[in-house]
Amino acid sequence: MLSEAYSFLENDIETQSYLKMANIMAVKRLGYNDHGPVHAKIIAGSALEIFSLLTNTVEPSSVMNGVCDYDDAKLIVLLGAYLHDVGNSIHRIDHEKTGALLSSNLLDRLLLELYDNDPGLSYRIKSEVLHTLYSSNDSIPCLSVEAGVVTVADGTDMAEGRSRVPYLSGKNDIHAISAQAINKVNIVRGDVKPVSIRVFMDNPAGIFQIEEVIGKKIRSSGIGELVEVIASMNGKEIKTL
């Protein structure tokens, strides 16, 4: 089911058109980092990795609350992560709300086909996915583990490649400079906490990304006590969140 859903997203004209427009709005018109198809794939992969590590310790909210089973919960994470930025195709402001509106139709097309023998389940899963989109705004608290996973995963795409276009276009604000300072981000099992996000940088400017981007997302995720962030520069640990 997961591979079928991913194939749908990758080949659906509506989905891909929204993601391309998201980059036109975010990158070309606002000079922001990538919010398009590449970012969607990166966050989907990161979210599923975090979900796998996390659910060895905690039960997915949708399973605990009797909405669906574990495989369905993974689907919620995949769909939420892949679609979380489609609202940027309309505007950056309130893109979490507009993203939920835009995603409603395409989720119906996908989920009613995947769950053709149980349409009620398809709508319940749709509600969970839309919650992950709406609460990906770090000012809105996540009310499910799945939403928290998507929100944290969104903050992990902060390496230099994502900001290259704005940076080369002359954008030299703290967001672009700090992202350029980060070489890579790894998601691994932690020694103390289930999820450890390891950030490798060559310039202390990267600390801004950790504190102001992923730090805020972890605090609103509802799963913050289960996630750690460890930053290293030139092989030496310099920051732990």
C-alpha positions as semicolon CSV with decimal commas, in nm:
position;residue;x (nm);y (nm);z (nm)
1;M;0,000;0,000;0,000
2;L;0,285;0,239;0,083
3;S;0,455;0,189;-0,253
4;E;0,124;0,227;-0,434
5;A;0,058;0,557;-0,259
6;Y;0,409;0,685;-0,329
7;S;0,375;0,596;-0,697
8;F;0,044;0,783;-0,707
9;L;0,204;1,097;-0,560
10;E;0,502;1,085;-0,793
11;N;0,286;1,046;-1,104
12;D;-0,024;1,246;-1,017
13;I;-0,050;1,560;-1,230
14;E;-0,240;1,755;-0,964
15;T;0,012;1,677;-0,688
16;Q;0,319;1,748;-0,899
17;S;0,170;2,070;-1,036
18;Y;0,110;2,202;-0,685
19;L;0,467;2,115;-0,582
20;K;0,614;2,287;-0,886
21;M;0,404;2,595;-0,816
22;A;0,516;2,581;-0,452
23;N;0,873;2,631;-0,571
24;I;0,777;2,912;-0,805
25;M;0,616;3,094;-0,513
26;A;0,875;3,007;-0,248
27;V;1,202;3,007;-0,441
28;K;1,150;3,230;-0,744
29;R;0,918;3,492;-0,595
30;L;1,021;3,494;-0,230
31;G;1,382;3,374;-0,249
32;Y;1,321;3,097;0,004
33;N;1,466;2,746;0,021
34;D;1,332;2,455;-0,183
35;H;0,969;2,363;-0,108
36;G;0,900;2,156;-0,418
37;P;0,920;1,795;-0,541
38;V;1,274;1,725;-0,413
39;H;1,194;1,858;-0,066
40;A;0,873;1,651;-0,061
41;K;1,065;1,330;-0,131
42;I;1,336;1,408;0,125
43;I;1,086;1,479;0,400
44;A;0,882;1,169;0,318
45;G;1,193;0,951;0,355
46;S;1,303;1,126;0,674
47;A;0,956;1,103;0,827
48;L;0,930;0,730;0,764
49;E;1,275;0,679;0,919
50;I;1,181;0,880;1,229
51;F;0,849;0,694;1,250
52;S;1,027;0,359;1,238
53;L;1,269;0,456;1,515
54;L;1,002;0,617;1,728
55;T;0,741;0,343;1,715
56;N;0,976;0,098;1,878
57;T;0,904;0,304;2,190
58;V;0,559;0,460;2,144
59;E;0,242;0,352;1,968
60;P;0,115;0,562;1,676
61;S;-0,177;0,778;1,787
62;S;-0,405;0,652;1,510
63;V;-0,347;0,295;1,626
64;M;-0,382;0,377;1,997
65;N;-0,709;0,563;1,930
66;G;-0,853;0,283;1,717
67;V;-0,853;0,476;1,389
68;C;-0,651;0,225;1,188
69;D;-0,363;-0,024;1,205
70;Y;0,015;0,027;1,197
71;D;0,050;0,005;0,818
72;D;-0,221;0,268;0,780
73;A;-0,033;0,489;1,029
74;K;0,277;0,466;0,809
75;L;0,063;0,574;0,515
76;I;-0,058;0,877;0,714
77;V;0,305;0,975;0,774
78;L;0,403;0,929;0,408
79;L;0,110;1,132;0,275
80;G;0,144;1,405;0,535
81;A;0,516;1,442;0,476
82;Y;0,492;1,443;0,097
83;L;0,205;1,693;0,083
84;H;0,293;1,923;0,374
85;D;0,412;2,210;0,153
86;V;0,163;2,205;-0,136
87;G;-0,013;2,510;0,010
88;N;0,289;2,721;-0,085
89;S;0,153;2,699;-0,440
90;I;-0,105;2,959;-0,332
91;H;0,100;3,166;-0,085
92;R;0,357;3,119;0,189
93;I;0,127;3,281;0,445
94;D;-0,109;3,022;0,597
95;H;0,022;2,758;0,356
96;E;-0,060;2,485;0,609
97;K;-0,430;2,575;0,586
98;T;-0,439;2,610;0,209
99;G;-0,236;2,290;0,178
100;A;-0,506;2,102;0,367
101;L;-0,769;2,245;0,132
102;L;-0,575;2,159;-0,181
103;S;-0,496;1,807;-0,060
104;S;-0,856;1,716;0,016
105;N;-0,951;1,627;-0,341
106;L;-0,639;1,431;-0,427
107;L;-0,657;1,238;-0,098
108;D;-1,013;1,137;-0,185
109;R;-0,896;1,009;-0,522
110;L;-0,616;0,806;-0,369
111;L;-0,769;0,681;-0,044
112;L;-1,110;0,583;-0,182
113;E;-0,926;0,362;-0,428
114;L;-0,689;0,214;-0,171
115;Y;-0,974;0,149;0,074
116;D;-1,253;0,075;-0,172
117;N;-1,386;-0,193;0,063
118;D;-1,402;0,048;0,360
119;P;-1,472;0,409;0,256
120;G;-1,526;0,509;0,619
121;L;-1,166;0,416;0,697
122;S;-1,046;0,619;0,399
123;Y;-1,211;0,932;0,540
124;R;-1,071;0,870;0,888
125;I;-0,722;0,837;0,746
126;K;-0,782;1,149;0,540
127;S;-0,862;1,339;0,861
128;E;-0,536;1,222;1,015
129;V;-0,337;1,328;0,708
130;L;-0,501;1,671;0,702
131;H;-0,415;1,711;1,070
132;T;-0,047;1,654;0,989
133;L;-0,063;1,925;0,722
134;Y;-0,243;2,178;0,940
135;S;-0,019;2,125;1,243
136;S;0,306;2,139;1,046
137;N;0,294;2,508;1,138
138;D;0,519;2,524;1,443
139;S;0,276;2,758;1,618
140;I;0,011;2,483;1,619
141;P;0,059;2,188;1,857
142;C;0,056;1,842;1,700
143;L;-0,210;1,615;1,848
144;S;-0,077;1,286;1,710
145;V;0,255;1,105;1,696
146;E;0,218;1,092;1,318
147;A;0,181;1,470;1,290
148;G;0,474;1,520;1,525
149;V;0,690;1,295;1,312
150;V;0,607;1,494;0,997
151;T;0,675;1,826;1,171
152;V;1,013;1,714;1,305
153;A;1,108;1,558;0,971
154;D;1,034;1,887;0,796
155;G;1,303;2,051;1,007
156;T;1,569;1,797;0,911
157;D;1,602;1,918;0,550
158;M;1,845;2,195;0,634
159;A;2,167;2,102;0,456
160;E;2,340;2,335;0,211
161;G;2,188;2,186;-0,105
162;R;1,841;2,308;-0,017
163;S;1,947;2,675;-0,003
164;R;2,186;2,672;-0,297
165;V;1,954;2,844;-0,547
166;P;1,859;3,138;-0,319
167;Y;2,221;3,172;-0,203
168;L;2,362;3,179;-0,556
169;S;2,094;3,428;-0,652
170;G;2,238;3,668;-0,398
171;K;2,026;3,600;-0,091
172;N;2,263;3,634;0,202
173;D;2,029;3,649;0,500
174;I;2,080;3,432;0,810
175;H;1,855;3,155;0,673
176;A;2,062;3,110;0,357
177;I;2,399;3,152;0,529
178;S;2,317;2,914;0,814
179;A;2,188;2,648;0,576
180;Q;2,505;2,678;0,370
181;A;2,703;2,601;0,688
182;I;2,540;2,259;0,728
183;N;2,700;1,974;0,535
184;K;2,465;1,687;0,615
185;V;2,198;1,563;0,853
186;N;2,170;1,201;0,968
187;I;1,876;1,041;1,147
188;V;1,982;0,751;1,370
189;R;1,880;0,562;1,682
190;G;1,992;0,757;1,987
191;D;2,175;0,622;2,290
192;V;1,935;0,793;2,530
193;K;1,636;0,890;2,316
194;P;1,472;0,686;2,037
195;V;1,553;0,942;1,766
196;S;1,884;1,124;1,730
197;I;1,927;1,388;1,462
198;R;2,297;1,442;1,393
199;V;2,386;1,772;1,225
200;F;2,732;1,816;1,074
201;M;2,848;2,170;0,999
202;D;3,164;2,359;0,908
203;N;3,053;2,699;1,042
204;P;2,878;2,791;1,370
205;A;2,621;2,987;1,168
206;G;2,445;2,653;1,130
207;I;2,334;2,679;1,494
208;F;2,064;2,920;1,376
209;Q;1,900;2,641;1,176
210;I;1,898;2,415;1,479
211;E;1,758;2,667;1,725
212;E;1,518;2,861;1,501
213;V;1,404;2,594;1,256
214;I;1,413;2,240;1,389
215;G;1,411;2,353;1,752
216;K;1,074;2,524;1,712
217;K;0,932;2,225;1,528
218;I;1,043;1,984;1,798
219;R;0,880;2,199;2,064
220;S;0,543;2,199;1,885
221;S;0,563;1,834;1,776
222;G;0,439;1,671;2,095
223;I;0,721;1,417;2,069
224;G;1,003;1,645;2,180
225;E;1,098;1,430;2,478
226;L;1,174;1,145;2,238
227;V;1,403;1,338;2,001
228;E;1,753;1,481;2,043
229;V;1,960;1,698;1,811
230;I;2,339;1,679;1,826
231;A;2,546;1,926;1,623
232;S;2,911;1,870;1,538
233;M;3,172;2,093;1,375
234;N;3,509;1,964;1,258
235;G;3,449;1,637;1,442
236;K;3,369;1,806;1,775
237;E;3,026;1,819;1,937
238;I;2,926;2,184;1,981
239;K;2,554;2,184;2,048
240;T;2,291;1,951;2,189
241;L;1,919;2,021;2,176
